[in-house]
Amino acid sequence: MAVKERVGVVVSDKMQKTVVVAVENRSAHPKYGKIVVRTRRYKAHDEEDKCKVGDRVRIRETRPMSRTKRWAIADILETSPR
């Protein structure tokens, strides 16, 4: 079974060992063909608290760690210039 992975941007790092990652999904509208952008926010586990707001990260699905946290940071792709 393939492990689910997503790439997104960290939008919040205010919690301890948890970040909120916004993942954009771009797809064409089935009837009109216009590109529609849908954003989904995932809470992801960040064990070392390395991620900062604006970082581009890859997240991987994992076991439930809390009521809303089902993802973990796999790696940091780019760091924000801040």
PyMOL Python script that loads the backbone (N, CA, C, O; Angstrom):
from pymol import cmd

cmd.read_pdbstr("""\
ATOM      1  N   MET A   1       0.842  -1.183   0.000  1.00  0.00           N
ATOM      2  CA  MET A   1       0.000   0.000   0.000  1.00  0.00           C
ATOM      3  C   MET A   1       0.881   1.237   0.000  1.00  0.00           C
ATOM      4  O   MET A   1       1.830   1.327   0.779  1.00  0.00           O
ATOM      5  N   ALA A   2       0.574   2.184  -0.864  1.00  0.00           N
ATOM      6  CA  ALA A   2       1.370   3.406  -0.992  1.00  0.00           C
ATOM      7  C   ALA A   2       1.106   4.343   0.180  1.00  0.00           C
ATOM      8  O   ALA A   2      -0.020   4.459   0.663  1.00  0.00           O
ATOM      9  N   VAL A   3       2.160   5.004   0.620  1.00  0.00           N
ATOM     10  CA  VAL A   3       2.047   5.981   1.701  1.00  0.00           C
ATOM     11  C   VAL A   3       1.621   7.310   1.093  1.00  0.00           C
ATOM     12  O   VAL A   3       2.212   7.763   0.113  1.00  0.00           O
ATOM     13  N   LYS A   4       0.597   7.938   1.670  1.00  0.00           N
ATOM     14  CA  LYS A   4       0.126   9.217   1.149  1.00  0.00           C
ATOM     15  C   LYS A   4       1.090  10.324   1.544  1.00  0.00           C
ATOM     16  O   LYS A   4       1.507  10.417   2.698  1.00  0.00           O
ATOM     17  N   GLU A   5       1.440  11.157   0.579  1.00  0.00           N
ATOM     18  CA  GLU A   5       2.304  12.305   0.829  1.00  0.00           C
ATOM     19  C   GLU A   5       1.705  13.523   0.165  1.00  0.00           C
ATOM     20  O   GLU A   5       1.058  13.419  -0.877  1.00  0.00           O
ATOM     21  N   ARG A   6       1.921  14.684   0.773  1.00  0.00           N
ATOM     22  CA  ARG A   6       1.449  15.950   0.224  1.00  0.00           C
ATOM     23  C   ARG A   6       2.575  16.970   0.386  1.00  0.00           C
ATOM     24  O   ARG A   6       3.421  16.833   1.270  1.00  0.00           O
ATOM     25  N   VAL A   7       2.582  17.990  -0.469  1.00  0.00           N
ATOM     26  CA  VAL A   7       3.540  19.092  -0.368  1.00  0.00           C
ATOM     27  C   VAL A   7       2.743  20.359  -0.144  1.00  0.00           C
ATOM     28  O   VAL A   7       1.784  20.635  -0.865  1.00  0.00           O
ATOM     29  N   GLY A   8       3.147  21.141   0.871  1.00  0.00           N
ATOM     30  CA  GLY A   8       2.426  22.365   1.177  1.00  0.00           C
ATOM     31  C   GLY A   8       3.299  23.365   1.903  1.00  0.00           C
ATOM     32  O   GLY A   8       4.503  23.165   2.066  1.00  0.00           O
ATOM     33  N   VAL A   9       2.667  24.454   2.337  1.00  0.00           N
ATOM     34  CA  VAL A   9       3.358  25.552   2.997  1.00  0.00           C
ATOM     35  C   VAL A   9       2.874  25.641   4.441  1.00  0.00           C
ATOM     36  O   VAL A   9       1.677  25.535   4.707  1.00  0.00           O
ATOM     37  N   VAL A  10       3.809  25.837   5.373  1.00  0.00           N
ATOM     38  CA  VAL A  10       3.463  25.973   6.789  1.00  0.00           C
ATOM     39  C   VAL A  10       2.798  27.341   6.981  1.00  0.00           C
ATOM     40  O   VAL A  10       3.370  28.373   6.629  1.00  0.00           O
ATOM     41  N   VAL A  11       1.582  27.334   7.543  1.00  0.00           N
ATOM     42  CA  VAL A  11       0.859  28.589   7.775  1.00  0.00           C
ATOM     43  C   VAL A  11       0.772  28.935   9.256  1.00  0.00           C
ATOM     44  O   VAL A  11       0.431  30.067   9.600  1.00  0.00           O
ATOM     45  N   SER A  12       1.074  27.979  10.147  1.00  0.00           N
ATOM     46  CA  SER A  12       1.060  28.260  11.578  1.00  0.00           C
ATOM     47  C   SER A  12       2.029  27.326  12.287  1.00  0.00           C
ATOM     48  O   SER A  12       2.081  26.129  12.005  1.00  0.00           O
ATOM     49  N   ASP A  13       2.807  27.905  13.227  1.00  0.00           N
ATOM     50  CA  ASP A  13       3.723  27.087  14.032  1.00  0.00           C
ATOM     51  C   ASP A  13       3.599  27.438  15.512  1.00  0.00           C
ATOM     52  O   ASP A  13       4.562  27.303  16.267  1.00  0.00           O
ATOM     53  N   LYS A  14       2.427  27.883  15.919  1.00  0.00           N
ATOM     54  CA  LYS A  14       2.225  28.371  17.283  1.00  0.00           C
ATOM     55  C   LYS A  14       2.057  27.253  18.317  1.00  0.00           C
ATOM     56  O   LYS A  14       2.188  27.502  19.515  1.00  0.00           O
ATOM     57  N   MET A  15       1.771  26.037  17.875  1.00  0.00           N
ATOM     58  CA  MET A  15       1.595  24.926  18.804  1.00  0.00           C
ATOM     59  C   MET A  15       2.929  24.226  19.051  1.00  0.00           C
ATOM     60  O   MET A  15       3.862  24.360  18.259  1.00  0.00           O
ATOM     61  N   GLN A  16       3.013  23.490  20.138  1.00  0.00           N
ATOM     62  CA  GLN A  16       4.222  22.736  20.441  1.00  0.00           C
ATOM     63  C   GLN A  16       4.205  21.432  19.658  1.00  0.00           C
ATOM     64  O   GLN A  16       3.245  20.666  19.740  1.00  0.00           O
ATOM     65  N   LYS A  17       5.261  21.182  18.901  1.00  0.00           N
ATOM     66  CA  LYS A  17       5.447  19.967  18.110  1.00  0.00           C
ATOM     67  C   LYS A  17       4.368  19.749  17.058  1.00  0.00           C
ATOM     68  O   LYS A  17       4.187  18.628  16.584  1.00  0.00           O
ATOM     69  N   THR A  18       3.651  20.804  16.688  1.00  0.00           N
ATOM     70  CA  THR A  18       2.615  20.701  15.665  1.00  0.00           C
ATOM     71  C   THR A  18       2.664  21.925  14.772  1.00  0.00           C
ATOM     72  O   THR A  18       2.841  23.044  15.253  1.00  0.00           O
ATOM     73  N   VAL A  19       2.509  21.715  13.466  1.00  0.00           N
ATOM     74  CA  VAL A  19       2.399  22.823  12.518  1.00  0.00           C
ATOM     75  C   VAL A  19       1.147  22.606  11.672  1.00  0.00           C
ATOM     76  O   VAL A  19       0.673  21.480  11.520  1.00  0.00           O
ATOM     77  N   VAL A  20       0.623  23.697  11.129  1.00  0.00           N
ATOM     78  CA  VAL A  20      -0.505  23.616  10.214  1.00  0.00           C
ATOM     79  C   VAL A  20       0.043  23.841   8.809  1.00  0.00           C
ATOM     80  O   VAL A  20       0.702  24.846   8.544  1.00  0.00           O
ATOM     81  N   VAL A  21      -0.235  22.894   7.910  1.00  0.00           N
ATOM     82  CA  VAL A  21       0.281  22.936   6.549  1.00  0.00           C
ATOM     83  C   VAL A  21      -0.883  23.103   5.582  1.00  0.00           C
ATOM     84  O   VAL A  21      -1.832  22.319   5.604  1.00  0.00           O
ATOM     85  N   ALA A  22      -0.809  24.129   4.730  1.00  0.00           N
ATOM     86  CA  ALA A  22      -1.833  24.370   3.712  1.00  0.00           C
ATOM     87  C   ALA A  22      -1.383  23.714   2.404  1.00  0.00           C
ATOM     88  O   ALA A  22      -0.304  24.012   1.890  1.00  0.00           O
ATOM     89  N   VAL A  23      -2.217  22.823   1.873  1.00  0.00           N
ATOM     90  CA  VAL A  23      -1.909  22.116   0.632  1.00  0.00           C
ATOM     91  C   VAL A  23      -2.891  22.581  -0.436  1.00  0.00           C
ATOM     92  O   VAL A  23      -4.106  22.482  -0.261  1.00  0.00           O
ATOM     93  N   GLU A  24      -2.352  23.090  -1.547  1.00  0.00           N
ATOM     94  CA  GLU A  24      -3.192  23.568  -2.652  1.00  0.00           C
ATOM     95  C   GLU A  24      -3.436  22.444  -3.647  1.00  0.00           C
ATOM     96  O   GLU A  24      -2.512  21.720  -4.020  1.00  0.00           O
ATOM     97  N   ASN A  25      -4.688  22.304  -4.074  1.00  0.00           N
ATOM     98  CA  ASN A  25      -5.043  21.336  -5.103  1.00  0.00           C
ATOM     99  C   ASN A  25      -5.607  22.109  -6.284  1.00  0.00           C
ATOM    100  O   ASN A  25      -6.656  22.743  -6.167  1.00  0.00           O
ATOM    101  N   ARG A  26      -4.920  22.062  -7.417  1.00  0.00           N
ATOM    102  CA  ARG A  26      -5.372  22.768  -8.618  1.00  0.00           C
ATOM    103  C   ARG A  26      -5.951  21.746  -9.591  1.00  0.00           C
ATOM    104  O   ARG A  26      -5.301  20.760  -9.937  1.00  0.00           O
ATOM    105  N   SER A  27      -7.195  22.001 -10.027  1.00  0.00           N
ATOM    106  CA  SER A  27      -7.817  21.096 -10.984  1.00  0.00           C
ATOM    107  C   SER A  27      -8.739  21.886 -11.896  1.00  0.00           C
ATOM    108  O   SER A  27      -9.214  22.964 -11.537  1.00  0.00           O
ATOM    109  N   ALA A  28      -8.983  21.350 -13.057  1.00  0.00           N
ATOM    110  CA  ALA A  28      -9.863  22.010 -14.016  1.00  0.00           C
ATOM    111  C   ALA A  28     -11.318  21.735 -13.633  1.00  0.00           C
ATOM    112  O   ALA A  28     -11.661  20.624 -13.229  1.00  0.00           O
ATOM    113  N   HIS A  29     -12.161  22.749 -13.763  1.00  0.00           N
ATOM    114  CA  HIS A  29     -13.590  22.576 -13.504  1.00  0.00           C
ATOM    115  C   HIS A  29     -14.134  21.597 -14.540  1.00  0.00           C
ATOM    116  O   HIS A  29     -13.809  21.704 -15.722  1.00  0.00           O
ATOM    117  N   PRO A  30     -14.960  20.641 -14.105  1.00  0.00           N
ATOM    118  CA  PRO A  30     -15.414  19.605 -15.045  1.00  0.00           C
ATOM    119  C   PRO A  30     -16.200  20.139 -16.236  1.00  0.00           C
ATOM    120  O   PRO A  30     -16.109  19.576 -17.327  1.00  0.00           O
ATOM    121  N   LYS A  31     -16.966  21.205 -16.057  1.00  0.00           N
ATOM    122  CA  LYS A  31     -17.783  21.728 -17.157  1.00  0.00           C
ATOM    123  C   LYS A  31     -17.126  22.900 -17.872  1.00  0.00           C
ATOM    124  O   LYS A  31     -17.112  22.952 -19.102  1.00  0.00           O
ATOM    125  N   TYR A  32     -16.579  23.846 -17.102  1.00  0.00           N
ATOM    126  CA  TYR A  32     -16.102  25.099 -17.696  1.00  0.00           C
ATOM    127  C   TYR A  32     -14.609  25.115 -17.993  1.00  0.00           C
ATOM    128  O   TYR A  32     -14.144  25.972 -18.744  1.00  0.00           O
ATOM    129  N   GLY A  33     -13.856  24.196 -17.425  1.00  0.00           N
ATOM    130  CA  GLY A  33     -12.445  24.097 -17.761  1.00  0.00           C
ATOM    131  C   GLY A  33     -11.543  25.075 -17.036  1.00  0.00           C
ATOM    132  O   GLY A  33     -10.321  24.978 -17.149  1.00  0.00           O
ATOM    133  N   LYS A  34     -12.115  26.025 -16.287  1.00  0.00           N
ATOM    134  CA  LYS A  34     -11.291  26.988 -15.554  1.00  0.00           C
ATOM    135  C   LYS A  34     -10.553  26.272 -14.420  1.00  0.00           C
ATOM    136  O   LYS A  34     -11.097  25.363 -13.793  1.00  0.00           O
ATOM    137  N   ILE A  35      -9.318  26.688 -14.165  1.00  0.00           N
ATOM    138  CA  ILE A  35      -8.537  26.102 -13.082  1.00  0.00           C
ATOM    139  C   ILE A  35      -9.102  26.577 -11.747  1.00  0.00           C
ATOM    140  O   ILE A  35      -9.202  27.777 -11.496  1.00  0.00           O
ATOM    141  N   VAL A  36      -9.468  25.624 -10.899  1.00  0.00           N
ATOM    142  CA  VAL A  36     -10.028  25.920  -9.586  1.00  0.00           C
ATOM    143  C   VAL A  36      -8.987  25.524  -8.541  1.00  0.00           C
ATOM    144  O   VAL A  36      -8.451  24.416  -8.579  1.00  0.00           O
ATOM    145  N   VAL A  37      -8.703  26.438  -7.605  1.00  0.00           N
ATOM    146  CA  VAL A  37      -7.717  26.174  -6.559  1.00  0.00           C
ATOM    147  C   VAL A  37      -8.461  25.912  -5.260  1.00  0.00           C
ATOM    148  O   VAL A  37      -9.209  26.760  -4.774  1.00  0.00           O
ATOM    149  N   ARG A  38      -8.245  24.717  -4.703  1.00  0.00           N
ATOM    150  CA  ARG A  38      -8.845  24.379  -3.413  1.00  0.00           C
ATOM    151  C   ARG A  38      -7.710  24.177  -2.420  1.00  0.00           C
ATOM    152  O   ARG A  38      -6.719  23.515  -2.729  1.00  0.00           O
ATOM    153  N   THR A  39      -7.852  24.743  -1.234  1.00  0.00           N
ATOM    154  CA  THR A  39      -6.817  24.638  -0.205  1.00  0.00           C
ATOM    155  C   THR A  39      -7.340  23.811   0.955  1.00  0.00           C
ATOM    156  O   THR A  39      -8.454  24.026   1.431  1.00  0.00           O
ATOM    157  N   ARG A  40      -6.527  22.861   1.409  1.00  0.00           N
ATOM    158  CA  ARG A  40      -6.877  22.016   2.541  1.00  0.00           C
ATOM    159  C   ARG A  40      -5.780  22.193   3.576  1.00  0.00           C
ATOM    160  O   ARG A  40      -4.598  22.202   3.230  1.00  0.00           O
ATOM    161  N   ARG A  41      -6.153  22.334   4.833  1.00  0.00           N
ATOM    162  CA  ARG A  41      -5.174  22.532   5.907  1.00  0.00           C
ATOM    163  C   ARG A  41      -5.050  21.260   6.737  1.00  0.00           C
ATOM    164  O   ARG A  41      -6.048  20.711   7.204  1.00  0.00           O
ATOM    165  N   TYR A  42      -3.819  20.801   6.913  1.00  0.00           N
ATOM    166  CA  TYR A  42      -3.544  19.606   7.692  1.00  0.00           C
ATOM    167  C   TYR A  42      -2.706  19.981   8.911  1.00  0.00           C
ATOM    168  O   TYR A  42      -1.812  20.821   8.813  1.00  0.00           O
ATOM    169  N   LYS A  43      -2.992  19.361  10.067  1.00  0.00           N
ATOM    170  CA  LYS A  43      -2.122  19.488  11.225  1.00  0.00           C
ATOM    171  C   LYS A  43      -1.100  18.366  11.143  1.00  0.00           C
ATOM    172  O   LYS A  43      -1.455  17.199  10.981  1.00  0.00           O
ATOM    173  N   ALA A  44       0.176  18.730  11.257  1.00  0.00           N
ATOM    174  CA  ALA A  44       1.253  17.756  11.104  1.00  0.00           C
ATOM    175  C   ALA A  44       2.187  17.788  12.304  1.00  0.00           C
ATOM    176  O   ALA A  44       2.449  18.842  12.883  1.00  0.00           O
ATOM    177  N   HIS A  45       2.685  16.610  12.665  1.00  0.00           N
ATOM    178  CA  HIS A  45       3.593  16.472  13.805  1.00  0.00           C
ATOM    179  C   HIS A  45       5.001  16.897  13.398  1.00  0.00           C
ATOM    180  O   HIS A  45       5.526  16.435  12.385  1.00  0.00           O
ATOM    181  N   ASP A  46       5.615  17.784  14.196  1.00  0.00           N
ATOM    182  CA  ASP A  46       6.966  18.284  13.944  1.00  0.00           C
ATOM    183  C   ASP A  46       7.765  18.059  15.225  1.00  0.00           C
ATOM    184  O   ASP A  46       7.784  18.914  16.111  1.00  0.00           O
ATOM    185  N   GLU A  47       8.419  16.916  15.318  1.00  0.00           N
ATOM    186  CA  GLU A  47       9.058  16.491  16.570  1.00  0.00           C
ATOM    187  C   GLU A  47      10.089  17.485  17.092  1.00  0.00           C
ATOM    188  O   GLU A  47      10.116  17.770  18.290  1.00  0.00           O
ATOM    189  N   GLU A  48      10.948  18.023  16.204  1.00  0.00           N
ATOM    190  CA  GLU A  48      12.022  18.918  16.660  1.00  0.00           C
ATOM    191  C   GLU A  48      11.639  20.393  16.624  1.00  0.00           C
ATOM    192  O   GLU A  48      12.473  21.240  16.943  1.00  0.00           O
ATOM    193  N   ASP A  49      10.424  20.726  16.254  1.00  0.00           N
ATOM    194  CA  ASP A  49       9.988  22.125  16.119  1.00  0.00           C
ATOM    195  C   ASP A  49      10.897  22.907  15.183  1.00  0.00           C
ATOM    196  O   ASP A  49      11.259  24.045  15.482  1.00  0.00           O
ATOM    197  N   LYS A  50      11.272  22.314  14.052  1.00  0.00           N
ATOM    198  CA  LYS A  50      12.167  22.967  13.096  1.00  0.00           C
ATOM    199  C   LYS A  50      11.420  23.857  12.107  1.00  0.00           C
ATOM    200  O   LYS A  50      11.982  24.840  11.624  1.00  0.00           O
ATOM    201  N   CYS A  51      10.173  23.534  11.800  1.00  0.00           N
ATOM    202  CA  CYS A  51       9.430  24.253  10.770  1.00  0.00           C
ATOM    203  C   CYS A  51       9.004  25.633  11.241  1.00  0.00           C
ATOM    204  O   CYS A  51       8.602  25.813  12.390  1.00  0.00           O
ATOM    205  N   LYS A  52       9.097  26.604  10.341  1.00  0.00           N
ATOM    206  CA  LYS A  52       8.654  27.965  10.604  1.00  0.00           C
ATOM    207  C   LYS A  52       7.614  28.347   9.551  1.00  0.00           C
ATOM    208  O   LYS A  52       7.489  27.678   8.525  1.00  0.00           O
ATOM    209  N   VAL A  53       6.874  29.419   9.807  1.00  0.00           N
ATOM    210  CA  VAL A  53       5.849  29.879   8.868  1.00  0.00           C
ATOM    211  C   VAL A  53       6.514  30.232   7.535  1.00  0.00           C
ATOM    212  O   VAL A  53       7.532  30.924   7.506  1.00  0.00           O
ATOM    213  N   GLY A  54       5.933  29.753   6.441  1.00  0.00           N
ATOM    214  CA  GLY A  54       6.456  30.029   5.106  1.00  0.00           C
ATOM    215  C   GLY A  54       7.318  28.920   4.534  1.00  0.00           C
ATOM    216  O   GLY A  54       7.620  28.938   3.341  1.00  0.00           O
ATOM    217  N   ASP A  55       7.726  27.951   5.352  1.00  0.00           N
ATOM    218  CA  ASP A  55       8.533  26.834   4.857  1.00  0.00           C
ATOM    219  C   ASP A  55       7.690  25.938   3.960  1.00  0.00           C
ATOM    220  O   ASP A  55       6.507  25.713   4.218  1.00  0.00           O
ATOM    221  N   ARG A  56       8.319  25.430   2.898  1.00  0.00           N
ATOM    222  CA  ARG A  56       7.658  24.457   2.027  1.00  0.00           C
ATOM    223  C   ARG A  56       8.064  23.072   2.519  1.00  0.00           C
ATOM    224  O   ARG A  56       9.255  22.771   2.599  1.00  0.00           O
ATOM    225  N   VAL A  57       7.091  22.227   2.848  1.00  0.00           N
ATOM    226  CA  VAL A  57       7.379  20.937   3.474  1.00  0.00           C
ATOM    227  C   VAL A  57       6.637  19.802   2.786  1.00  0.00           C
ATOM    228  O   VAL A  57       5.641  20.013   2.094  1.00  0.00           O
ATOM    229  N   ARG A  58       7.148  18.588   2.993  1.00  0.00           N
ATOM    230  CA  ARG A  58       6.453  17.383   2.556  1.00  0.00           C
ATOM    231  C   ARG A  58       5.924  16.702   3.810  1.00  0.00           C
ATOM    232  O   ARG A  58       6.666  16.496   4.770  1.00  0.00           O
ATOM    233  N   ILE A  59       4.631  16.352   3.800  1.00  0.00           N
ATOM    234  CA  ILE A  59       4.041  15.668   4.943  1.00  0.00           C
ATOM    235  C   ILE A  59       3.637  14.254   4.529  1.00  0.00           C
ATOM    236  O   ILE A  59       3.325  13.996   3.366  1.00  0.00           O
ATOM    237  N   ARG A  60       3.650  13.356   5.495  1.00  0.00           N
ATOM    238  CA  ARG A  60       3.351  11.939   5.245  1.00  0.00           C
ATOM    239  C   ARG A  60       2.266  11.488   6.214  1.00  0.00           C
ATOM    240  O   ARG A  60       2.289  11.850   7.390  1.00  0.00           O
ATOM    241  N   GLU A  61       1.331  10.710   5.729  1.00  0.00           N
ATOM    242  CA  GLU A  61       0.257  10.188   6.582  1.00  0.00           C
ATOM    243  C   GLU A  61       0.852   9.223   7.609  1.00  0.00           C
ATOM    244  O   GLU A  61       1.758   8.448   7.302  1.00  0.00           O
ATOM    245  N   THR A  62       0.323   9.287   8.833  1.00  0.00           N
ATOM    246  CA  THR A  62       0.833   8.453   9.919  1.00  0.00           C
ATOM    247  C   THR A  62      -0.315   8.034  10.826  1.00  0.00           C
ATOM    248  O   THR A  62      -1.475   8.340  10.552  1.00  0.00           O
ATOM    249  N   ARG A  63       0.009   7.345  11.891  1.00  0.00           N
ATOM    250  CA  ARG A  63      -1.025   6.928  12.833  1.00  0.00           C
ATOM    251  C   ARG A  63      -1.634   8.156  13.503  1.00  0.00           C
ATOM    252  O   ARG A  63      -0.986   9.202  13.545  1.00  0.00           O
ATOM    253  N   PRO A  64      -2.860   8.067  14.029  1.00  0.00           N
ATOM    254  CA  PRO A  64      -3.441   9.202  14.730  1.00  0.00           C
ATOM    255  C   PRO A  64      -2.612   9.566  15.964  1.00  0.00           C
ATOM    256  O   PRO A  64      -2.358   8.720  16.821  1.00  0.00           O
ATOM    257  N   MET A  65      -2.197  10.821  16.044  1.00  0.00           N
ATOM    258  CA  MET A  65      -1.397  11.287  17.173  1.00  0.00           C
ATOM    259  C   MET A  65      -2.228  12.106  18.146  1.00  0.00           C
ATOM    260  O   MET A  65      -1.849  12.272  19.306  1.00  0.00           O
ATOM    261  N   SER A  66      -3.364  12.621  17.675  1.00  0.00           N
ATOM    262  CA  SER A  66      -4.304  13.336  18.534  1.00  0.00           C
ATOM    263  C   SER A  66      -5.650  13.312  17.809  1.00  0.00           C
ATOM    264  O   SER A  66      -5.819  12.607  16.814  1.00  0.00           O
ATOM    265  N   ARG A  67      -6.594  14.083  18.316  1.00  0.00           N
ATOM    266  CA  ARG A  67      -7.927  14.078  17.711  1.00  0.00           C
ATOM    267  C   ARG A  67      -7.901  14.567  16.266  1.00  0.00           C
ATOM    268  O   ARG A  67      -8.653  14.060  15.434  1.00  0.00           O
ATOM    269  N   THR A  68      -7.049  15.543  15.953  1.00  0.00           N
ATOM    270  CA  THR A  68      -7.026  16.111  14.598  1.00  0.00           C
ATOM    271  C   THR A  68      -5.714  15.877  13.855  1.00  0.00           C
ATOM    272  O   THR A  68      -5.630  16.184  12.666  1.00  0.00           O
ATOM    273  N   LYS A  69      -4.707  15.354  14.505  1.00  0.00           N
ATOM    274  CA  LYS A  69      -3.377  15.233  13.892  1.00  0.00           C
ATOM    275  C   LYS A  69      -3.145  13.822  13.370  1.00  0.00           C
ATOM    276  O   LYS A  69      -3.039  12.872  14.144  1.00  0.00           O
ATOM    277  N   ARG A  70      -3.066  13.695  12.029  1.00  0.00           N
ATOM    278  CA  ARG A  70      -2.878  12.397  11.369  1.00  0.00           C
ATOM    279  C   ARG A  70      -1.690  12.401  10.410  1.00  0.00           C
ATOM    280  O   ARG A  70      -1.478  11.426   9.689  1.00  0.00           O
ATOM    281  N   TRP A  71      -0.915  13.483  10.394  1.00  0.00           N
ATOM    282  CA  TRP A  71       0.187  13.642   9.445  1.00  0.00           C
ATOM    283  C   TRP A  71       1.467  13.988  10.194  1.00  0.00           C
ATOM    284  O   TRP A  71       1.412  14.488  11.318  1.00  0.00           O
ATOM    285  N   ALA A  72       2.612  13.728   9.583  1.00  0.00           N
ATOM    286  CA  ALA A  72       3.906  14.063  10.175  1.00  0.00           C
ATOM    287  C   ALA A  72       4.789  14.692   9.095  1.00  0.00           C
ATOM    288  O   ALA A  72       4.637  14.408   7.907  1.00  0.00           O
ATOM    289  N   ILE A  73       5.707  15.547   9.529  1.00  0.00           N
ATOM    290  CA  ILE A  73       6.631  16.198   8.592  1.00  0.00           C
ATOM    291  C   ILE A  73       7.627  15.148   8.111  1.00  0.00           C
ATOM    292  O   ILE A  73       8.314  14.519   8.917  1.00  0.00           O
ATOM    293  N   ALA A  74       7.703  14.961   6.790  1.00  0.00           N
ATOM    294  CA  ALA A  74       8.671  14.023   6.219  1.00  0.00           C
ATOM    295  C   ALA A  74      10.001  14.739   6.005  1.00  0.00           C
ATOM    296  O   ALA A  74      11.044  14.241   6.428  1.00  0.00           O
ATOM    297  N   ASP A  75       9.977  15.907   5.348  1.00  0.00           N
ATOM    298  CA  ASP A  75      11.180  16.712   5.207  1.00  0.00           C
ATOM    299  C   ASP A  75      10.823  18.139   4.807  1.00  0.00           C
ATOM    300  O   ASP A  75       9.727  18.413   4.317  1.00  0.00           O
ATOM    301  N   ILE A  76      11.776  19.035   5.028  1.00  0.00           N
ATOM    302  CA  ILE A  76      11.609  20.456   4.692  1.00  0.00           C
ATOM    303  C   ILE A  76      12.252  20.663   3.323  1.00  0.00           C
ATOM    304  O   ILE A  76      13.449  20.429   3.157  1.00  0.00           O
ATOM    305  N   LEU A  77      11.465  21.101   2.345  1.00  0.00           N
ATOM    306  CA  LEU A  77      11.954  21.280   0.986  1.00  0.00           C
ATOM    307  C   LEU A  77      12.635  22.638   0.801  1.00  0.00           C
ATOM    308  O   LEU A  77      13.707  22.720   0.201  1.00  0.00           O
ATOM    309  N   GLU A  78      12.012  23.701   1.314  1.00  0.00           N
ATOM    310  CA  GLU A  78      12.604  25.048   1.265  1.00  0.00           C
ATOM    311  C   GLU A  78      12.291  25.743   2.555  1.00  0.00           C
ATOM    312  O   GLU A  78      11.226  25.544   3.138  1.00  0.00           O
ATOM    313  N   THR A  79      13.227  26.569   3.010  1.00  0.00           N
ATOM    314  CA  THR A  79      12.959  27.373   4.193  1.00  0.00           C
ATOM    315  C   THR A  79      12.540  28.767   3.756  1.00  0.00           C
ATOM    316  O   THR A  79      12.923  29.230   2.681  1.00  0.00           O
ATOM    317  N   SER A  80      11.756  29.429   4.587  1.00  0.00           N
ATOM    318  CA  SER A  80      11.298  30.769   4.235  1.00  0.00           C
ATOM    319  C   SER A  80      12.437  31.762   4.443  1.00  0.00           C
ATOM    320  O   SER A  80      13.297  31.543   5.295  1.00  0.00           O
ATOM    321  N   PRO A  81      12.453  32.845   3.679  1.00  0.00           N
ATOM    322  CA  PRO A  81      13.529  33.833   3.822  1.00  0.00           C
ATOM    323  C   PRO A  81      13.457  34.643   5.107  1.00  0.00           C
ATOM    324  O   PRO A  81      14.402  35.364   5.425  1.00  0.00           O
ATOM    325  N   ARG A  82      12.357  34.546   5.856  1.00  0.00           N
ATOM    326  CA  ARG A  82      12.217  35.310   7.097  1.00  0.00           C
ATOM    327  C   ARG A  82      13.213  34.891   8.134  1.00  0.00           C
ATOM    328  O   ARG A  82      13.225  35.440   9.235  1.00  0.00           O
TER     329      ARG A  82
END
""", "prot")
cmd.dss("prot")
cmd.show_as("cartoon", "prot")
cmd.util.cbc("prot")
cmd.orient("prot")
